[in-house]
């Protein structure tokens, strides 16, 4: 688990924390200083809303998404049985970072 998370952190500069979560919100692995339980729980809660929006727009279930703020960026990617939340400093190209994470997680 943590090996896969460390691989994700190496995807782009300034990524420094990651958590792997099961689809029920439980924590499977953690790297870096992060409240993994809160990150996993908030991810599951947000995905419920994103799934509703995706359904209304005809997009289906979310498979990867990111949220950028003034001080950090959250990247969420899905695998077959779990998801990863990767955090780091905001960048000018969060879409490209997300693409790299998707390539390494799937």
Secondary structure, DSSP 8 states (H G I E B T S, - for coil): -HHHHHHHHTTSTTEEEEEEEETTS-EEEEESS--HHHHHHHHHHHHHHHHHHHHHHT--S-SEEEEE-SS-EEEEEE-SSEEEEEEE---S-HHHHHHHHHHHH-
